[in-house]
Amino acid sequence: MQKYLRILFLLAVAPFLSPALARDSTSVVRGFCIAAPTPAEFKRFTRFVEEELVTRKVNTLILRVDFNYQYKRHPELVDTQALSESQIRQLVKLCKAGGINLIPQINLLGHQSWAGQLGKLLAVYPQFDETPHVKMPEKYAWPNPDGLYCKSYCPLHPDVHGVVFELVDELMEVFETKDFHAGLDEVFYIGDDKCPRCGGRDKAELFAGEVTKISNHLRTKGRTLWLWGDRLLDGKQTGLGMWEASMNNTHRAVDLIPKDVVVCDWHYERAEATATYLAMKGLPVITCPWDKPQVAQAQFEQMVSFRKNSNSALAGRYLGMMQTIWTGAGSFMDAFYKPETANDRLKGQVECFKKLFESLNTLN
C-alpha cells in the first residue's frame, strides 16, 4: 500500500519539481561533462556517445557549448568552430534513443576570457565588462598584479541579460531539454570597487542575485538551472582555498539561492565531503571528479554511504556523480582510443572515466 501511495504522491508533485528532483530517489545521475566537439570531430563524437556512453549507462551528458553553436539570434557571437542546428538535432536524437539527458552549458557571469584572450561576449559587447580597467595582457601569467584569472560580465548591467538569455533560450530549444548548466564557477571578479553599478555591494548578494535571475528566467519555461558549486563554499573556513571554494565572500549565497538549483560539486585532488553540506543546505547535489581514479572511487563510496545512511529527504538530494573532462573532445577521444599517445593527465581522465562508471554500474 505504501508503495502505491508513494507513486501517487510523486505523480501529484512532479509538475512542481525540477526534472532532477522529480526523479525517483533510488535512481542515480551517471553524468559525463565535456566540451562540445568541433564540426570536424562531430562524427567521431557521436560514435563515442553511442559506443561508450550509452553502453556504460551514462544518463546525463553536459556539453559545454558556449559560443560554439551557430546562433541565429546573435550571429555576431558565433565562434569559428561552431556546430550547426542539424548536428545538434542529430545528437539530441541519438541521446534520446540512448536514454541520455543532453544538457547544454554556456558560461555565465565568469569565464568571459581565457589567458590573454577575451571571450566572444566581452569582445563584441565590451560595455558588459565588470572590470574594463583591467587590460588583457600580451603574455598571460598567473599570479598577476590585477588578480586576472578570467573576466566576468557585470551582473547589474541593464542590457547583459537581454543578450545572454536569448542565447540560452535558443540553445534550450534546439537541445529539447529542461535542464541548463550556467557554469558560474571560479568567479574572481564580482562587485568590483570601480564598477559604477556593483562597487560596494555585498558579493554574496550579487552572486545569489545572478543565480536567482537565471533560475527565474529558466523556470518561466519549466526549466532548471545547474551550476558548479565552488562559489557556495567558504574557502577560508574549509581550507579549500580560492579555486574549489570562495575567498571573496560569495559563499553566503548558499542560503540565498533557490533550493531547486542543481549544484555540481567538483573536487579533483581529494574526496572532500562538501556534498553533505550542500545537501543539508537543501540543495540537490552531484559530485564531480576529473582525472584521479582513486579520488573518484572515494567520492563514489561517500555517495553510497550518504544515500544509505541518511533519511529519505537528505538521501534524495544526493543525485549522483558526473565525470568532468577539461580537455577538448578530440583530445579526450584520442587518449581514449589510443592511450599510448596520451600524456599522464589525459590518461588519468580516461582511467577515471572507466573506473567511475564501472563503480556506478554496480548500483541497482
NUDO-861622 format. One record per residue (C-alpha): x, z, y; residue in three letters; residue number from 1. Coordinates in steps of 0.05 Angstrom, whole numbers, plus 5000, padded with zeros to 4 digits. Each point is the difference from the previous one (the first is absolute). Layout:
BEGIN
X|Z|Y|ALA|NUM
...
end
This chain:
BEGIN
5000|5000|5000|MET|1
5056|5018|5048|GLN|2
5033|4933|4989|LYS|3
4937|4962|5021|TYR|4
4989|5045|5061|LEU|5
5071|4985|5021|ARG|6
4989|4925|4993|ILE|7
4936|5005|5041|LEU|8
5038|5039|5053|PHE|9
5056|4949|5004|LEU|10
4950|4943|5007|LEU|11
4964|5037|5055|ALA|12
5062|5016|5042|VAL|13
5042|4939|4986|ALA|14
4975|4959|5060|PRO|15
5024|5056|5046|PHE|16
5070|5007|4969|LEU|17
5062|4958|5009|SER|18
5015|4954|4940|PRO|19
5058|5046|4981|ALA|20
4956|5063|5000|LEU|21
4941|4966|4967|ALA|22
5044|4985|4940|ARG|23
4989|5044|4939|ASP|24
5044|5061|5005|SER|25
5029|4987|4930|THR|26
5029|4932|5022|SER|27
5070|4993|5029|VAL|28
5027|4952|5052|VAL|29
5054|4959|4968|ARG|30
5028|4968|5062|GLY|31
5054|4950|5019|PHE|32
5021|4985|5072|CYS|33
5044|4942|5020|ILE|34
5012|4952|5058|ALA|35
4958|4936|4999|ALA|36
5038|4943|4968|PRO|37
5021|4940|5040|THR|38
4962|4935|4988|PRO|39
5058|4976|4958|ALA|40
4997|5063|4957|GLU|41
4925|5001|4994|PHE|42
4992|4963|4933|LYS|43
5052|5044|4967|ARG|44
4967|5062|5029|PHE|45
4932|4982|4971|THR|46
5033|4994|4932|ARG|47
5032|5068|5010|PHE|48
4932|5030|5017|VAL|49
4967|4970|4939|GLU|50
5056|5012|4950|GLU|51
5029|5067|5024|GLU|52
4950|5037|5044|LEU|53
4936|4984|4961|VAL|54
5032|5014|4933|THR|55
5025|5068|5026|ARG|56
4929|5017|5022|LYS|57
5019|5002|5074|VAL|58
4933|5010|5035|ASN|59
5023|5001|5073|THR|60
5046|4950|5035|LEU|61
5019|5011|5073|ILE|62
5028|4937|5032|LEU|63
5039|5011|5064|ARG|64
4977|4940|5039|VAL|65
5013|5017|5074|ASP|66
5005|4932|5035|PHE|67
5015|4959|4937|ASN|68
4930|4971|4997|TYR|69
4973|4939|5036|GLN|70
4952|5037|5046|TYR|71
4949|4955|5033|LYS|72
4978|5050|5054|ARG|73
5071|5013|5024|HIS|74
5044|4941|4980|PRO|75
5051|5022|5052|GLU|76
5016|5059|4954|LEU|77
5013|4960|4936|VAL|78
5070|5007|4973|ASP|79
5041|4944|4971|THR|80
4990|5018|4926|GLN|81
4924|5007|5000|ALA|82
4952|4995|4942|LEU|83
4939|4955|5006|SER|84
4928|5020|4991|GLU|85
4996|4960|4935|SER|86
5060|5037|4972|GLN|87
4970|5068|5016|ILE|88
4933|4980|4970|ARG|89
5036|4978|4937|GLN|90
5035|5068|4996|LEU|91
4934|5036|5013|VAL|92
4967|4963|4942|LYS|93
5059|5016|4954|LEU|94
4999|5074|5018|CYS|95
4925|5006|4991|LYS|96
5005|4969|4931|ALA|97
5055|5049|4983|GLY|98
4964|5062|5025|GLY|99
5046|5009|5060|ILE|100
4978|5025|5068|ASN|101
5040|4956|5047|LEU|102
5013|5036|5067|ILE|103
5034|4968|5061|PRO|104
5046|5037|5047|GLN|105
5017|4988|5073|ILE|106
5047|5050|5032|ASN|107
4961|5032|5057|LEU|108
5028|5045|5054|LEU|109
5073|5004|4975|GLY|110
5047|4949|4968|HIS|111
4990|4950|5056|GLN|112
5074|4981|4997|SER|113
5055|5000|4949|TRP|114
5075|5007|5015|ALA|115
5013|4957|5061|GLY|116
4937|4958|4997|GLN|117
4930|5011|5027|LEU|118
4941|4989|4954|GLY|119
4949|4947|5017|LYS|120
4951|5045|5036|LEU|121
5048|5026|5053|LEU|122
5036|4934|5005|ALA|123
4935|4965|5019|VAL|124
4968|5059|5036|TYR|125
5057|5040|5032|PRO|126
4949|5039|5042|GLN|127
4981|5038|4937|PHE|128
5070|5031|4993|ASP|129
5000|5076|5002|GLU|130
5073|5000|5023|THR|131
5014|4936|5041|PRO|132
5060|5036|5032|HIS|133
5034|5001|4932|VAL|134
5032|4931|4993|LYS|135
5014|4968|4933|MET|136
5075|5001|4986|PRO|137
5042|4939|4984|GLU|138
5031|5039|4943|LYS|139
4957|5055|4970|TYR|140
5029|5066|4975|ALA|141
4970|5066|4979|TRP|142
5004|5051|5029|PRO|143
4998|4975|5072|ASN|144
4991|5032|5069|PRO|145
4928|4974|5007|ASP|146
4978|5028|4933|GLY|147
4977|4929|4983|LEU|148
4979|4991|4928|TYR|149
4938|4958|5008|CYS|150
4958|4986|5061|LYS|151
4927|5023|5006|SER|152
4941|4972|5037|TYR|153
4966|5045|5051|CYS|154
4938|5028|4966|PRO|155
4966|5010|5068|LEU|156
5011|4929|5026|HIS|157
4930|4975|5016|PRO|158
5011|4931|4968|ASP|159
5041|5014|4938|VAL|160
4943|5014|4951|HIS|161
4962|4939|5022|GLY|162
5058|4959|4970|VAL|163
5020|5040|4939|VAL|164
4929|5013|4977|PHE|165
4986|4925|5000|GLU|166
5060|4992|4954|LEU|167
4975|5056|4955|VAL|168
4930|4972|4996|ASP|169
5023|4930|4984|GLU|170
5047|5024|4946|LEU|171
4947|5045|4969|MET|172
4951|4942|4997|GLU|173
5048|4955|4962|VAL|174
5024|5056|4954|PHE|175
4927|5018|4984|GLU|176
5017|5074|4995|THR|177
4974|5067|5025|LYS|178
5069|5033|5010|ASP|179
5052|4987|5053|PHE|180
5070|5029|5007|HIS|181
5024|5009|5071|ALA|182
5071|5025|4987|GLY|183
5006|5052|5056|LEU|184
5065|5027|4972|ASP|185
5065|5019|5034|GLU|186
4970|5001|5069|VAL|187
5057|5026|5044|PHE|188
4975|4972|5066|TYR|189
4933|5032|5018|ILE|190
4979|5035|5064|GLY|191
5063|4977|5036|ASP|192
5011|5036|5065|ASP|193
5008|4935|5038|LYS|194
4935|4969|4974|CYS|195
4949|5001|5057|PRO|196
4944|5011|4950|ARG|197
5031|5044|4946|CYS|198
5052|5041|5037|GLY|199
4989|5074|4995|GLY|200
4945|4996|4948|ARG|201
5000|5038|4935|ASP|202
5033|4956|4947|LYS|203
4957|5027|4943|ALA|204
4937|4984|5039|GLU|205
5026|4930|5017|LEU|206
5017|4986|4927|PHE|207
4934|5029|4975|ALA|208
4963|4960|5053|GLY|209
5031|4935|4976|GLU|210
4985|5016|4927|VAL|211
4929|5018|5017|THR|212
4990|4937|5043|LYS|213
5024|4955|4943|ILE|214
4959|5038|4949|SER|215
4937|4997|5042|ASN|216
5008|4925|5010|HIS|217
5007|4989|4925|LEU|218
4941|5046|4985|ARG|219
4952|4958|5041|THR|220
5007|4948|4945|LYS|221
5002|5049|4941|GLY|222
5076|4998|4995|ARG|223
5052|5054|4988|THR|224
5067|5014|5033|LEU|225
5063|5012|4960|TRP|226
5066|5023|5032|LEU|227
5069|5026|4984|TRP|228
5001|5076|5003|GLY|229
5067|5018|5032|ASP|230
4973|5013|5071|ARG|231
4952|5052|4973|LEU|232
5056|5045|4973|LEU|233
5042|5049|5040|ASP|234
5072|4977|4992|GLY|235
5029|5064|5028|LYS|236
4961|5053|4962|GLN|237
5003|4962|4934|THR|238
5073|4978|5006|GLY|239
4978|4928|4988|LEU|240
5030|4974|5065|GLY|241
4983|4942|5045|MET|242
4988|4945|4949|TRP|243
4956|5030|4947|GLU|244
4966|5044|5051|ALA|245
4990|5009|5075|SER|246
5049|5032|5048|MET|247
4960|4980|5062|ASN|248
4940|5045|4988|ASN|249
4950|4949|4973|THR|250
4991|5043|4937|HIS|251
4942|5040|5029|ARG|252
4960|4935|4997|ALA|253
4988|5018|4927|VAL|254
4943|5046|5024|ASP|255
4972|4949|5049|LEU|256
4991|4935|4961|ILE|257
4939|4979|4959|PRO|258
4999|5029|4930|LYS|259
4987|4934|4966|ASP|260
5067|4969|5022|VAL|261
5042|4987|4937|VAL|262
5071|5027|5008|VAL|263
5057|4966|4964|CYS|264
5051|5056|4993|ASP|265
5069|4971|4991|TRP|266
5063|5037|4978|HIS|267
5058|4962|4970|TYR|268
5057|5050|4989|GLU|269
4962|5059|4971|ARG|270
4931|5015|4972|ALA|271
4977|5039|5061|GLU|272
4933|5033|4985|ALA|273
4967|4981|5066|THR|274
4942|4965|4966|ALA|275
4973|5070|4984|THR|276
5003|5019|5074|TYR|277
4964|4936|5021|LEU|278
4946|5008|4947|ALA|279
4988|5072|5023|MET|280
4992|4973|5070|LYS|281
4941|4961|4973|GLY|282
5033|4931|4998|LEU|283
5002|4952|4941|PRO|284
5073|4988|4982|VAL|285
5043|4953|4959|ILE|286
5073|5015|4983|THR|287
5050|4944|5011|CYS|288
5069|4993|4969|PRO|289
5050|4944|5012|TRP|290
5065|4989|4961|ASP|291
5016|5062|4960|LYS|292
4966|5003|4932|PRO|293
5015|5074|4991|GLN|294
4965|5016|5066|VAL|295
4940|4958|4981|ALA|296
4995|5036|4933|GLN|297
5002|5069|5034|ALA|298
4946|4977|5049|GLN|299
4958|4975|4942|PHE|300
5006|5068|4966|GLU|301
4980|5035|5065|GLN|302
4939|4957|5006|MET|303
4978|5012|4928|VAL|304
5010|5075|5008|SER|305
4963|5003|5066|PHE|306
4940|4961|4974|ARG|307
4998|5040|4936|LYS|308
5006|5069|5032|ASN|309
4959|4991|5064|SER|310
4925|5006|5011|ASN|311
4961|4935|5002|SER|312
5000|4995|5076|ALA|313
5076|5005|5005|LEU|314
5014|4959|4938|ALA|315
4955|4944|5024|GLY|316
5041|4994|5064|ARG|317
5065|4985|4963|TYR|318
4984|4927|4988|LEU|319
5062|4976|4964|GLY|320
5068|4967|5012|MET|321
5027|4937|5031|MET|322
5067|4966|4991|GLN|323
5029|4977|5066|THR|324
5049|4941|5005|ILE|325
5042|4994|5063|TRP|326
5033|4934|4988|THR|327
4968|4932|5006|GLY|328
4954|4976|4945|ALA|329
5050|4946|4981|GLY|330
5058|5049|4994|SER|331
4960|5047|4957|PHE|332
4977|4944|4953|MET|333
5072|4975|4995|ASP|334
5023|5069|4979|ALA|335
4941|5008|4952|PHE|336
5011|4935|4963|TYR|337
5077|4998|5007|LYS|338
5024|5072|5003|PRO|339
5072|4979|4987|GLU|340
5002|4969|5070|THR|341
4971|5061|5037|ALA|342
5035|5055|5038|ASN|343
4989|5073|4982|ASP|344
4943|5011|5051|ARG|345
4961|4941|4974|LEU|346
5012|5021|4928|LYS|347
4974|5070|5019|GLY|348
4936|4970|5027|GLN|349
4989|4960|4937|VAL|350
5014|5059|4954|GLU|351
4956|5046|5041|CYS|352
4944|4949|4996|PHE|353
5006|4995|4925|LYS|354
5005|5076|4989|LYS|355
4943|5018|5046|LEU|356
4949|4954|4967|PHE|357
5024|5019|4931|GLU|358
4983|5072|5019|SER|359
4935|4984|5036|LEU|360
4975|4961|4940|ASN|361
5005|5062|4956|THR|362
4940|5027|5038|LEU|363
4930|4988|4976|ASN|364
end
